[in-house]
Amino acid sequence: MTRSKSTNTRSRKPHREAGISARNRPRSHHGGKPGAAQDSWLYGDHAVMAALANPSRRFRRLVITKSKFDSLDVEVQGTIEEKVPPELMEKEGIAKLLPEHAIHQGIALLPLPLPDFRIEDLPGKDDQGFKVVAVLDQVTDPQNVGAILRSAAAFNVGAVILPDRHSPPITGVLAKAASGAVECVPVIRVGNLSRALEQLAELGYWRIGLDGHADQELEQAASDLQKIAIVLGAEGKGLRQLTARKCDLIAKLPISSEVESLNVSNAAAITFYELARAARTRENTALAGQK
């Protein structure tokens, strides 16, 4: 095909102070630039526990209620104390550190940013396995981005690529929506989305833009492709013209005519599932042919 296209036995006593030396700080997703994500608290069980389990993470503070800490298995308590000294705090005190109405479940964590991941770190042309990455074109709602990351983790999407501008930082809202996926799906921020799409092509990825008005359906467009970059447009606006022109193929999901479009995070989840299902089918067919 050518391109035209987790019972409690005893309780440890948490510390009151926490910190990390500057020399141990990893690089940030923002390339060292100041920003909201630099000092953003993660909160809620899933987001905090996933971050604490991530060996690439370093931490500034962990605040937790006594009842929450006492409810944890003693081994989990020990692991936490090795990573960051917990600070006991009442629920009201934790809430004051977080955005209004944040549902923190008695625990919040202030991490340092995750290490950088670049497009160049993705598998290249020589890797013949099935690979999918997602590209977000100015998707600005943090809950949508978080939900996309969660779906990406569920269906083994290799990375989520998004522009530095017109994209939300990794805040507590986004991380809670991602339910821990921030820690396992690489987020690649780029200065120029158009150039990033060119780099993906150089690595052998077929760039498929999703558009409800496309002539062909996703299953048809991706039927025999091994490396796919799914490009998803902004909420309501869809793909920008420049972004669409950088795609090799434009495809749509087969939805009812009664519905004009899907929320971008729902569209992403369906797309990731369909691609993973198709890949399994092809793999099973190939294995059957070898018998």
Sequence and secondary structure as in RCSB ss.txt:
>XXXX:A:sequence
MTRSKSTNTRSRKPHREAGISARNRPRSHHGGKPGAAQDSWLYGDHAVMAALANPSRRFRRLVITKSKFDSLDVE
VQGTIEEKVPPELMEKEGIAKLLPEHAIHQGIALLPLPLPDFRIEDLPGKDDQGFKVVAVLDQVTDPQNVGAILR
SAAAFNVGAVILPDRHSPPITGVLAKAASGAVECVPVIRVGNLSRALEQLAELGYWRIGLDGHADQELEQAASDL
QKIAIVLGAEGKGLRQLTARKCDLIAKLPISSEVESLNVSNAAAITFYELARAARTRENTALAGQK
>XXXX:A:secstr
  S            S     GGG    TTTT   GGGG  EESHHHHHHHHH TT  EEEEEE HHHHHHS HH
HHHHHHHHS EEE  HHHHHHHS TT   TTEEEEE       GGGS  TT  S EEEEEEES   HHHHHHHHH
HHHHTT   EEEESTTS  S HHHHHHHTTGGGTS EEEES HHHHHHHHHHTT EEEEE TT SEEHHHHTTT 
SEEEEEEEBTTTBS HHHHHT SEEEE    TT     HHHHHHHHHHHHHHHHHHHHHHHHHHT 
